[in-house]
Structure formats: C-alpha cells, structure tokens
Amino acid sequence: SKGAQLRKHIDATLGSGNLREAVKLPPGEDLNEWLAVNTVDFFNQVNLLYGTLTEFCTPENCRTMSAGPKYEYRWADGVQIKKPIEVSAPKYVEYLMDWIESQLDDESIFPQRLGSPFPPNFKDVVKTIFKRLFRVYAHIYHSHFQKIVSLKEEAHLNTCFKHFILFTCEFGLIDKKELAPLQELIETIIY
C-alpha cells in the first residue's frame, strides 16, 4: 500500500539521524498522503509518550490542561462539546486522543484506499490535530519534565518533539502564537 511505502521512507530517513531531511516531502509523493501517514505516526508517538506519565498526570496534580502559568487549554470537539470547557489535563488528553482517533478512522477524512481523494479541508483537519498534539508536548515539558528526566526519557522526548516541530514548520501546520509556550525550546531546534 501507499502508506506502507511512505512508512518505509520515513523509517529509512529517520534512521539516518537527519530529521530535517526526514520531514521533507519525498519527490513525486502526494502532499496529502505524506501529511496523513505522518499524522498517524505523530499521534501514536504522543500517545505513547503521554502514556508513560499517566500515573503522575492525574486530575489531582493537573487540575487544568496547561503549559505553565500563562497558557491554559479548554476542550471542545465541535460535536459533543461545542462550547470549550475546562477539564483536567488527563481528561483533556483522553478527549483529544479519542477525537483524533475518530478523525483517523473516518474514511471521508483519512481515506484508506489507494487513490481515494482527500477532502478539500484535509489540511485544516491536520492543522487542528497538530495544534492539539502540540498542547500535549507543551503540558509535558511544563508540568512533567522533571519526571521525564527521572525516568531517563528526556532524550527520547526531545527527539520526538524535534521531529514533530521540524515537520510542523516544514508544512506550516501550527500558527506561531500557538507555539509560544515552548518558543525558546523551538528556537534551539530550528536555528
């Protein structure tokens, strides 16, 4: 399948250690296919990373989904929850992962069959997914980085985040103002 071929390309280029090259659209590939395959990969990566923190990121410890004192995120999916609501960080992440999974499983958004067309708003859906995945990284760095260090996971977290940010920047997936909670870290990655 097309996805399997692109995944091989991702594995091969990631193996080279050059993340800047790994994120680029391979010559002759469809942009939407590339965005789709990578969206699934980044979703799985963030899900796994956050999964290592579930015993520390609790409704008691993280009453709101935040990234430091200045940034607080509220949840709305536009369907079940139309008006943004304040929820704990674990609840936000649970809602988010369920929501992303429903997007990925919807064949009218993420077509599974080769040659099936992507919807005209596909990039907008991808942008929303990336913006919200970024919030999970921002929360992890602001609220749980010391725990990540004690678990000796920081190198893995940093590599995953670097890959995520380089991909995001390559395809303009997140507005600059949304990236503010991790701006300093992002600048060290990009420059």
C-alpha positions as a printed Julia matrix, in Angstrom:
191×3 Matrix{Float64}:
   0.0    0.0    0.0
   0.93   3.63  -0.42
   1.05   4.13   3.33
   3.44   1.21   3.76
   5.79   2.63   1.11
   5.8    6.04   2.77
   6.35   4.45   6.18
   9.43   2.64   4.77
  10.71   6.0    3.53
  10.13   7.55   6.98
  11.96   4.68   8.71
  14.87   4.86   6.26
  15.31   8.63   6.54
  14.77   8.71  10.31
  17.41   6.01  10.64
  19.9    8.37   9.01
  19.5   10.68  12.01
  18.86  13.72   9.83
  15.42  14.85  10.97
  15.48  17.92   8.72
  15.67  15.64   5.69
  13.28  13.08   7.13
  10.38  15.55   7.26
  10.63  16.73   3.65
   8.04  15.58   1.12
   9.68  12.78  -0.9
   9.98  13.62  -4.61
   6.89  12.63  -6.57
   4.79  11.94  -3.46
   1.34  13.35  -2.81
   1.38  16.0   -0.08
  -1.88  14.8    1.5
  -0.64  11.19   1.63
   2.55  12.4    3.33
   0.59  14.5    5.83
  -1.77  11.57   6.53
   0.95   8.98   7.19
   2.88  11.37   9.42
  -0.24  12.47  11.31
  -0.86   8.84  12.28
   2.79   8.43  13.34
   2.86  11.61  15.44
  -0.47  10.69  17.06
   0.94   7.29  18.05
   4.17   8.85  19.3
   2.46  11.43  21.52
   0.06   8.78  22.8
   2.98   6.56  23.84
   4.94   9.43  25.41
   1.97  10.62  27.42
   1.21   7.03  28.39
   4.45   6.91  30.39
   3.13   9.76  32.57
  -0.41   8.68  33.37
   0.41   7.81  36.98
   1.85  11.33  37.53
  -0.51  13.37  35.38
  -3.65  12.93  37.45
  -6.79  15.05  37.9
  -5.43  15.96  41.36
  -1.95  17.02  40.16
  -3.06  18.61  36.9
  -6.47  20.16  37.51
  -6.35  22.05  34.21
  -4.72  21.38  30.87
  -1.96  23.96  30.95
   1.52  24.8   29.76
   2.92  26.92  32.55
   1.01  29.7   34.33
   0.15  31.71  31.18
  -1.36  29.01  28.97
  -4.5   27.07  29.75
  -6.37  24.93  27.24
 -10.07  24.15  27.23
 -11.71  21.29  25.37
 -14.32  21.43  22.6
 -14.77  18.99  19.73
 -17.5   20.95  17.97
 -19.82  17.93  18.07
 -20.48  16.6   21.59
 -18.9   19.59  23.31
 -19.49  22.77  21.34
 -18.56  25.36  23.96
 -14.99  24.99  25.3
 -14.94  23.52  28.81
 -12.27  23.44  31.49
 -11.1   19.89  32.19
  -8.14  18.28  33.94
  -5.06  17.53  31.84
  -5.69  13.75  31.77
  -9.32  14.33  30.74
  -8.21  16.75  28.0
  -5.71  14.22  26.66
  -8.33  11.45  26.82
 -10.83  13.6   24.89
  -8.11  14.57  22.43
  -6.88  11.05  21.71
 -10.46   9.81  21.25
 -11.21  12.75  18.95
  -8.06  12.23  16.84
  -8.77   8.51  16.6
 -12.28   9.26  15.32
 -10.78  11.6   12.69
  -8.21   8.98  11.62
 -10.9    6.28  11.41
 -13.21   8.45   9.29
 -12.57   7.41   5.69
 -14.11  10.61   4.38
 -11.24  12.5    6.09
  -8.41   9.93   6.02
  -9.17   7.69   3.02
  -7.73   4.17   3.4
  -7.95   3.06  -0.21
  -5.22   3.99  -2.63
  -6.29   6.78  -4.95
  -9.33   7.79  -2.86
  -9.49  11.58  -2.76
  -8.78  13.58   0.37
 -11.42  16.15   1.36
 -10.8   19.81   0.39
 -10.43  20.75   4.09
  -7.9   17.97   4.79
  -5.01  20.28   5.68
  -7.26  22.21   8.09
  -8.13  18.97   9.91
  -4.42  18.07  10.07
  -3.6   21.55  11.42
  -6.16  21.15  14.21
  -4.74  17.74  15.11
  -1.17  19.1   15.21
  -2.16  22.19  17.22
  -3.77  19.96  19.83
  -0.92  17.41  19.87
   1.46  20.33  20.47
  -0.52  21.17  23.61
   0.28  17.72  24.99
   4.0   18.32  24.39
   3.69  21.78  25.99
   1.99  20.26  29.04
   4.61  17.51  29.34
   7.52  19.98  29.14
   5.96  22.47  31.57
   4.43  20.09  34.11
   6.28  16.79  33.9
   9.78  17.37  32.56
  11.46  16.53  35.9
   9.56  13.24  35.96
  10.67  12.55  32.37
  14.28  13.19  33.46
  13.93  10.85  36.45
  12.58   8.17  34.08
  15.59   8.84  31.8
  13.19   9.56  28.92
  14.29  13.12  28.13
  16.45  12.22  25.11
  13.54  10.3   23.61
  11.07  13.12  24.39
  13.41  15.73  22.89
  13.96  13.69  19.7
  10.22  13.11  19.26
   9.5   16.8   19.85
  12.25  17.91  17.48
  10.87  15.64  14.73
   7.33  16.95  15.43
   8.4   20.62  15.31
  10.53  20.24  12.17
   7.58  18.56  10.42
   5.18  21.23  11.69
   7.44  24.04  10.43
   8.12  22.34   7.09
   4.39  22.3    6.28
   3.18  25.35   8.24
   0.83  23.34  10.45
   0.73  25.43  13.64
   0.42  29.23  13.98
   3.37  30.91  15.65
   1.25  32.25  18.55
   0.17  28.69  19.4
   3.84  27.71  19.75
   4.54  30.42  22.35
   4.6   28.12  25.43
   7.71  26.34  24.06
   9.15  29.17  21.95
  12.65  29.08  23.46
  12.94  25.33  23.04
  11.64  25.57  19.47
  14.22  28.23  18.59
  17.03  25.94  19.72
  15.62  23.23  17.44
  15.07  25.34  14.35
  18.14  27.58  14.38
